[in-house]
Amino acid sequence: MSWKNEQVTPSLPEVYASIDVPKTGSFWRKLWAFTGPGLMVAVGYMDPGNWATDIAGGSKFGYTLLSVILISNLFAMLLQHLSLKLGIATGKDLAQACRDAYSKPTVIALWLLCEIAIAACDLAEVIGSAIALNLLFGMPLSIGVVVTVLDVLVLLYFQNKGFRMLESIVAALIFMIFLCFSYEIAVSHPSFSQIVGNLVPKKEIILNPDMLYVAIGILGATVMPHNLYLHSSIVQTRDFEKSAEGKRSAIKFATIDSTISLGFAFFINAAILIVSAAAFHTSGNQQVADIHDAYHLLDPVLGVKMAGICFAVALLASGQNSTLTGTLAGQIVMEGFLNLHLKPWLRRLITRLLAVIPALIVTLIYGEKGTGELLVLSQVILSLQLSFAVVPLVMFTSSKKKMGEFANSKLVQITSWVVSIIIIAFNMYLLWDTLM
């Protein structure tokens, strides 16, 4: 596998190296300069597609599967570290690295798979946002699906205000989700001793087939393939020194940003499961696996008026956040794989229509039940694509020819391959089980 080393135009050229990194100054000042990309990546780990598995896990098995969410996040932290390291060390995002390393037919196949995955991810966001609008305002699902097209205009308006503006919007929405679930945890009165105790994996997760299935679902739905392309690109919005020392410093600060941000994603995914366990499992409602059911049961089960509303507000914020990062990922993979640059409004409109049309058809014909099944299907499609992003990422970052002194150490190589094999095996099992 050769590395062509052709001169490439950076992805997202309008924001490339647009954020200044101080050459001198304190640790905190430098960390602040790198804060942002990690939050945008963390969004993919708390999108509406993850909610159903977390709700099902909490209602059916209480706090037991918290350890699975923790392990999933540790896997994500490692893979996102590899992604940002690739972008900083080589100056290429993952899509550009694939274009340089593989033949044209292979590149086109990888691009098509990635586009299908982004459309599937957008589908989950459309459905999640439409469900939230339905829960909050009684808006019919079909109208809610159509309304989500309007976020194209909102996104384009803010895209022209600079990359820091987009990062600020994402941070504000994550903070809103954080506040909503902090309130949910406070009013649901969970058992903190059980929370801490279940952060350590229990053998019953493996021995109980039903529990194992939900655990695999949580693990499989966590790592989003488009995030690996996204992170390797947006980390290059920082104007760091391109010397070996400058790159080493950039990798350090970008990894801290990514790890802390994914800590927020862990809190929110864990909070969904904790609230589901405290509200439903302990009250005997152990078959709650649907977002609508969770919303309608929260207030009466907990005996408070705001729990359901906070749940729906967090869902809406999650859907809008994921929409924003999905758009950027779509632009990155098209420019990276094909070296094809479309106007952002056209790229966004194409991506959103690919998601809106099937969602609209399903909501009109099947209603609420159909959207739930479509949400599951979107996660299956994402599972299919994951290995085609993870395997090249681990191969590229382990190659001294491509990464030089920044290539993965033996320990990181072994760990990365083990993590990749586990994720791919679980995703293939989920896919087989769903189709059969």
Phi, psi and omega per residue, in radians:
M1 nan 1.834 -3.070
S2 -1.496 2.843 3.119
W3 -2.071 1.945 -2.956
K4 -1.243 -0.440 3.137
N5 0.973 0.590 3.067
E6 -1.274 2.693 3.099
Q7 -1.259 2.125 -3.098
V8 -1.981 2.533 2.992
T9 -1.326 2.285 -3.136
P10 -1.033 2.540 3.025
S11 -1.215 2.704 -3.018
L12 0.842 0.971 -3.027
P13 -1.044 -0.439 -3.108
E14 -1.202 -0.329 3.134
V15 -2.131 0.089 -3.118
Y16 -1.045 2.273 3.107
A17 0.881 0.624 -3.088
S18 -1.589 -0.159 -3.112
I19 -1.966 2.085 -3.025
D20 -1.222 2.411 3.033
V21 -1.968 2.101 -3.098
P22 -1.104 2.358 -3.141
K23 -1.309 -0.517 3.078
T24 -2.215 3.061 3.133
G25 2.103 3.119 -3.045
S26 -1.317 2.893 3.067
F27 -0.966 -0.762 -3.058
W28 -1.199 -0.603 3.130
R29 -1.161 -0.708 3.115
K30 -1.205 -0.701 3.129
L31 -1.092 -0.693 3.122
W32 -1.069 -0.658 3.134
A33 -1.106 -0.538 -3.119
F34 -1.653 -0.076 -3.121
T35 -1.328 2.230 3.125
G36 2.557 -1.043 3.129
P37 -0.975 -0.657 3.128
G38 -1.068 -0.703 3.113
L39 -1.131 -0.683 -3.134
M40 -1.159 -0.586 3.099
V41 -1.304 -0.670 -3.113
A42 -1.043 -0.476 3.134
V43 -0.952 -0.711 -3.114
G44 -1.129 -0.335 -3.117
Y45 -1.618 0.019 3.099
M46 -2.347 0.465 -3.091
D47 -1.342 2.923 -3.058
P48 -0.987 -0.437 3.124
G49 -1.108 -0.449 -3.134
N50 -1.449 -0.353 -2.978
W51 -1.105 -0.766 -3.053
A52 -1.066 -0.752 -3.123
T53 -1.166 -0.673 3.121
D54 -1.163 -0.731 3.124
I55 -1.112 -0.805 -3.126
A56 -1.091 -0.762 -3.132
G57 -1.082 -0.731 -3.126
G58 -1.248 -0.755 -3.082
S59 -1.203 -0.630 -3.046
K60 -1.507 -0.671 -2.999
F61 -2.139 0.236 3.117
G62 1.132 -2.339 -3.038
Y63 -1.580 -0.012 -2.946
T64 -1.002 -0.646 -3.023
L65 -1.534 0.177 3.072
L66 -1.027 -0.636 -3.128
S67 -1.096 -0.558 3.134
V68 -1.186 -0.702 3.090
I69 -1.108 -0.708 3.120
L70 -1.108 -0.809 3.137
I71 -1.093 -0.741 3.110
S72 -1.000 -0.738 -3.126
N73 -1.201 -0.630 3.088
L74 -1.132 -0.696 3.053
F75 -1.045 -0.796 -3.113
A76 -1.086 -0.715 3.141
M77 -1.038 -0.728 3.132
L78 -1.143 -0.851 -3.080
L79 -1.158 -0.653 3.118
Q80 -1.226 -0.559 3.043
H81 -1.085 -0.771 3.120
L82 -1.097 -0.687 -3.121
S83 -1.107 -0.864 -3.126
L84 -1.170 -0.582 3.133
K85 -1.149 -0.693 3.090
L86 -1.053 -0.823 -3.119
G87 -1.093 -0.740 -3.090
I88 -1.301 -0.777 -3.036
A89 -1.258 -0.640 -3.043
T90 -1.823 -0.305 -3.055
G91 1.314 0.171 3.134
K92 -2.111 2.486 2.998
D93 -1.424 3.051 -3.053
L94 -1.086 -0.661 3.132
A95 -1.143 -0.750 3.111
Q96 -1.146 -0.665 3.123
A97 -1.106 -0.681 3.088
C98 -1.147 -0.710 3.140
R99 -1.098 -0.637 3.141
D100 -1.280 -0.524 -2.969
A101 -1.676 -0.433 -3.000
Y102 -2.007 2.891 3.097
S103 -1.229 2.843 -3.086
K104 -1.040 -0.804 3.112
P105 -1.026 -0.696 3.119
T106 -1.124 -0.745 3.138
V107 -1.081 -0.769 -3.140
I108 -1.128 -0.698 3.103
A109 -1.105 -0.772 3.117
L110 -1.100 -0.690 3.127
W111 -1.114 -0.785 -3.127
L112 -1.085 -0.755 3.108
L113 -1.076 -0.700 -3.131
C114 -1.182 -0.704 3.107
E115 -1.103 -0.690 3.100
I116 -1.111 -0.715 3.137
A117 -1.140 -0.706 3.137
I118 -1.168 -0.688 3.081
A119 -1.105 -0.679 3.117
A120 -1.148 -0.703 3.111
C121 -1.139 -0.740 3.112
D122 -1.107 -0.594 3.106
L123 -1.065 -0.784 3.111
A124 -1.080 -0.665 -3.131
E125 -1.210 -0.716 3.101
V126 -1.059 -0.841 -3.109
I127 -1.132 -0.780 3.127
G128 -1.034 -0.794 3.126
S129 -1.142 -0.720 3.136
A130 -1.126 -0.714 3.099
I131 -1.107 -0.749 3.137
A132 -1.085 -0.759 3.106
L133 -1.109 -0.644 3.097
N134 -1.140 -0.756 -3.116
L135 -1.218 -0.674 -3.068
L136 -1.399 -0.726 -2.984
F137 -2.119 0.054 -3.119
G138 1.221 0.287 -3.116
M139 -1.226 2.251 3.098
P140 -0.957 2.525 -3.069
L141 -1.000 -0.702 -3.101
S142 -1.116 -0.682 3.105
I143 -1.227 -0.682 3.103
G144 -1.040 -0.685 3.102
V145 -1.076 -0.765 -3.133
V146 -1.166 -0.686 -3.125
V147 -1.062 -0.546 -3.107
T148 -1.109 -0.306 3.082
V149 -1.116 -0.495 -3.076
L150 -1.135 -0.416 -3.120
D151 -1.147 -0.262 3.028
V152 -1.008 -0.823 -3.104
L153 -1.161 -0.746 -3.137
V154 -1.097 -0.796 -3.126
L155 -1.068 -0.795 -3.116
L156 -1.099 -0.634 3.113
Y157 -1.068 -0.816 -3.095
F158 -1.330 -0.455 3.111
Q159 -1.065 -0.538 -3.133
N160 -1.359 -0.105 -3.109
K161 -1.645 0.051 3.115
G162 1.828 2.753 -3.040
F163 -1.220 -0.558 3.107
R164 -1.081 -0.582 3.117
M165 -1.115 -0.776 3.104
L166 -1.073 -0.749 3.126
E167 -1.100 -0.644 3.132
S168 -1.160 -0.694 3.113
I169 -1.103 -0.803 3.123
V170 -1.041 -0.805 -3.128
A171 -1.060 -0.727 -3.137
A172 -1.117 -0.733 -3.139
L173 -1.197 -0.677 3.076
I174 -1.103 -0.718 3.122
F175 -1.094 -0.653 3.102
M176 -1.113 -0.775 3.107
I177 -1.092 -0.736 3.137
F178 -1.035 -0.807 3.140
L179 -1.112 -0.748 -3.135
C180 -1.040 -0.788 -3.090
F181 -1.383 -0.408 2.997
S182 -1.110 -0.736 3.079
Y183 -1.117 -0.780 -3.134
E184 -1.015 -0.768 -3.141
I185 -1.135 -0.719 -3.126
A186 -1.057 -0.749 -3.070
V187 -1.477 -0.281 -3.124
S188 -1.552 -0.189 3.076
H189 0.852 1.098 3.138
P190 -1.268 2.901 3.081
S191 -1.506 1.887 -3.080
F192 -1.230 -0.482 3.090
S193 -1.176 -0.670 3.097
Q194 -1.228 -0.607 3.098
I195 -1.045 -0.900 -3.118
V196 -1.120 -0.765 -3.106
G197 -1.095 -0.580 -3.076
N198 -1.589 0.119 2.977
L199 -1.315 -0.272 3.045
V200 -1.666 2.255 -3.087
P201 -1.037 2.456 3.092
K202 -1.840 2.515 -3.091
K203 -1.159 -0.391 -3.141
E204 -1.136 -0.369 3.093
I205 -1.066 -0.666 3.126
I206 -1.390 -0.659 -3.006
L207 -1.372 -0.476 -3.122
N208 -1.630 1.937 -3.061
P209 -1.016 -0.692 3.135
D210 -1.133 -0.732 3.139
M211 -1.180 -0.702 3.134
L212 -1.083 -0.694 -3.124
Y213 -1.092 -0.805 3.129
V214 -1.165 -0.670 3.118
A215 -1.063 -0.756 3.109
I216 -1.122 -0.656 3.091
G217 -1.065 -0.748 3.119
I218 -1.126 -0.813 -3.122
L219 -1.143 -0.739 -3.107
G220 -1.188 -0.539 -3.091
A221 -1.507 -0.088 -3.006
T222 -1.402 -0.985 -3.050
V223 -1.401 2.046 -3.119
M224 -1.675 2.170 -3.068
P225 -1.041 -0.651 -3.084
H226 -1.175 -0.374 3.121
N227 -1.137 -0.540 -3.116
L228 -1.223 -0.631 3.047
Y229 -1.239 -0.746 -3.077
L230 -1.056 -0.865 -3.019
H231 -1.146 -0.686 -3.112
S232 -1.143 -0.317 3.125
S233 -1.674 -0.898 -2.994
I234 -1.221 -0.326 3.064
V235 -1.162 -0.347 3.130
Q236 -1.450 0.055 3.014
T237 -1.262 -0.208 3.135
R238 -1.539 2.368 -3.109
D239 -1.615 1.236 -3.137
F240 -1.597 2.823 3.109
E241 -1.160 2.402 -3.073
K242 -1.557 0.196 3.040
S243 -1.323 2.939 3.133
A244 -1.040 -0.724 3.140
E245 -1.166 -0.714 3.117
G246 -1.101 -0.720 3.126
K247 -1.175 -0.707 -3.137
R248 -1.081 -0.749 3.114
S249 -1.129 -0.733 -3.135
A250 -1.096 -0.736 3.125
I251 -1.088 -0.717 -3.132
K252 -1.072 -0.904 -3.074
F253 -1.234 -0.642 3.109
A254 -1.158 -0.602 3.114
T255 -1.205 -0.698 3.081
I256 -1.072 -0.807 3.115
D257 -1.005 -0.826 -3.106
S258 -1.115 -0.786 -3.070
T259 -1.160 -0.776 3.109
I260 -1.102 -0.743 -3.128
S261 -1.110 -0.721 3.104
L262 -1.219 -0.355 2.984
G263 -1.114 -0.681 3.050
F264 -1.098 -0.738 3.118
A265 -1.072 -0.688 3.096
F266 -1.080 -0.792 -3.131
F267 -1.010 -0.791 -3.051
I268 -1.224 -0.767 3.083
N269 -1.112 -0.731 3.101
A270 -1.126 -0.675 -3.128
A271 -1.108 -0.682 3.110
I272 -1.061 -0.804 3.132
L273 -1.156 -0.728 -3.124
I274 -1.099 -0.808 3.136
V275 -1.109 -0.717 3.107
S276 -1.100 -0.721 3.129
A277 -1.158 -0.816 -3.078
A278 -1.210 -0.673 -3.058
A279 -1.461 -0.743 -2.966
F280 -1.791 -0.857 -3.062
H281 -1.070 -0.804 -3.082
T282 -1.276 -0.324 -3.140
S283 -1.717 0.064 3.088
G284 1.592 -0.003 3.099
N285 -1.566 1.286 -2.952
Q286 -1.644 0.093 3.134
Q287 -1.943 0.299 3.131
V288 -1.340 1.991 -3.139
A289 -2.367 0.184 -3.020
D290 -2.135 2.454 -3.108
I291 -1.067 -0.721 3.127
H292 -1.071 -0.810 -3.134
D293 -1.070 -0.765 -3.132
A294 -1.037 -0.783 -3.137
Y295 -1.062 -0.833 -3.051
H296 -1.262 -0.445 -3.097
L297 -1.580 -0.373 -3.031
L298 -1.019 -0.886 -3.087
D299 -1.063 -0.918 -3.123
P300 -1.144 -0.633 -3.112
V301 -1.209 -0.745 -3.097
L302 -1.509 -0.297 3.123
G303 1.285 0.463 3.075
V304 -2.243 2.782 -3.036
K305 -1.562 -0.445 -2.965
M306 -1.669 -0.141 -3.019
A307 -1.061 -0.813 -3.130
G308 -1.128 -0.713 -3.130
I309 -1.129 -0.800 3.121
C310 -1.055 -0.678 3.110
F311 -1.045 -0.811 -3.109
A312 -1.222 -0.659 3.106
V313 -1.094 -0.756 3.117
A314 -1.104 -0.672 3.116
L315 -1.117 -0.739 3.128
L316 -1.124 -0.779 3.119
A317 -1.081 -0.691 3.123
S318 -1.100 -0.778 -3.140
G319 -1.113 -0.730 -3.128
Q320 -1.199 -0.684 3.111
N321 -1.087 -0.799 -3.113
S322 -1.138 -0.588 3.085
T323 -1.037 -0.779 -3.074
L324 -1.109 -0.818 -3.100
T325 -1.298 -0.543 3.088
G326 -1.099 -0.627 3.092
T327 -1.073 -0.828 -3.138
L328 -1.105 -0.719 3.132
A329 -1.071 -0.694 3.118
G330 -1.078 -0.732 3.112
Q331 -1.143 -0.723 -3.101
I332 -1.122 -0.786 -3.077
V333 -1.241 -0.602 3.121
M334 -1.188 -0.779 3.131
E335 -1.206 -0.662 -3.068
G336 -1.272 -0.852 -3.109
F337 -1.299 -0.740 -2.987
L338 -1.869 -0.163 -3.011
N339 0.966 0.628 -3.115
L340 -1.932 2.152 -3.062
H341 -1.946 1.898 3.043
L342 -1.708 2.764 3.033
K343 -1.115 2.413 -3.060
P344 -0.935 -0.674 -3.103
W345 -1.152 -0.628 -3.134
L346 -1.255 -0.758 3.105
R347 -1.029 -0.795 -3.103
R348 -1.124 -0.747 -3.104
L349 -1.121 -0.733 3.121
I350 -1.073 -0.851 -3.123
T351 -1.045 -0.802 -3.080
R352 -1.183 -0.688 3.141
L353 -1.156 -0.610 3.082
L354 -1.078 -0.498 3.113
A355 -1.552 -0.691 -3.031
V356 -1.206 -0.711 -3.040
I357 -1.063 -0.923 3.102
P358 -1.118 -0.657 3.137
A359 -1.102 -0.719 -3.133
L360 -1.150 -0.768 3.135
I361 -1.057 -0.802 -3.099
V362 -1.160 -0.735 -3.130
T363 -1.156 -0.631 3.128
L364 -1.207 -0.648 -3.060
I365 -1.548 -0.769 -2.991
Y366 -1.942 -0.252 3.108
G367 1.210 -2.527 -3.010
E368 -1.046 -0.748 -3.121
K369 -1.080 -0.717 -3.117
G370 -1.117 -0.667 -3.127
T371 -1.163 -0.625 3.097
G372 -1.094 -0.754 3.139
E373 -1.213 -0.592 3.102
L374 -1.170 -0.606 3.094
L375 -1.097 -0.737 3.092
V376 -1.109 -0.758 -3.136
L377 -1.059 -0.696 -3.136
S378 -1.070 -0.647 3.126
Q379 -1.223 -0.603 3.095
V380 -1.122 -0.743 3.130
I381 -1.097 -0.716 3.100
L382 -1.096 -0.685 3.113
S383 -1.048 -0.694 -3.141
L384 -1.038 -0.686 -2.994
Q385 -1.472 -0.334 -2.959
L386 -0.992 -0.781 -3.085
S387 -1.089 -0.524 -3.129
F388 -1.298 -0.195 3.031
A389 -1.771 -0.720 -3.051
V390 -1.205 -0.801 -3.056
V391 -1.091 -0.868 3.081
P392 -1.052 -0.650 -3.137
L393 -1.055 -0.836 -3.128
V394 -1.162 -0.699 3.126
M395 -1.096 -0.825 -3.097
F396 -1.122 -0.799 -3.063
T397 -1.297 -0.220 3.091
S398 -1.622 -0.102 -3.052
S399 -1.622 2.106 3.098
K400 -1.156 -0.548 3.138
K401 -1.084 -0.611 -3.094
K402 -1.620 -0.622 -2.999
M403 -1.834 -0.246 -3.103
G404 1.083 -2.335 -3.094
E405 -1.204 -0.200 -3.105
F406 -1.616 0.093 3.117
A407 -1.068 2.628 -3.133
N408 -1.033 2.462 3.010
S409 -1.221 2.918 3.136
K410 -0.982 -0.756 -3.124
L411 -1.089 -0.797 -3.139
V412 -1.150 -0.679 3.091
Q413 -1.028 -0.869 -3.111
I414 -1.100 -0.805 -3.141
T415 -1.060 -0.760 -3.108
S416 -1.093 -0.753 3.139
W417 -1.182 -0.675 3.107
V418 -1.090 -0.833 3.126
V419 -1.056 -0.774 -3.129
S420 -1.081 -0.771 -3.128
I421 -1.122 -0.723 3.121
I422 -1.078 -0.850 -3.108
I423 -1.088 -0.798 -3.108
I424 -1.145 -0.742 -3.141
A425 -1.088 -0.772 3.138
F426 -1.134 -0.706 3.129
N427 -1.144 -0.699 3.107
M428 -1.134 -0.674 3.085
Y429 -1.089 -0.795 3.111
L430 -1.042 -0.777 -3.121
L431 -1.079 -0.847 3.139
W432 -1.048 -0.791 -3.107
D433 -1.116 -0.708 -3.137
T434 -1.156 -0.765 -3.092
L435 -1.269 -0.596 -3.104
M436 -1.407 nan nan
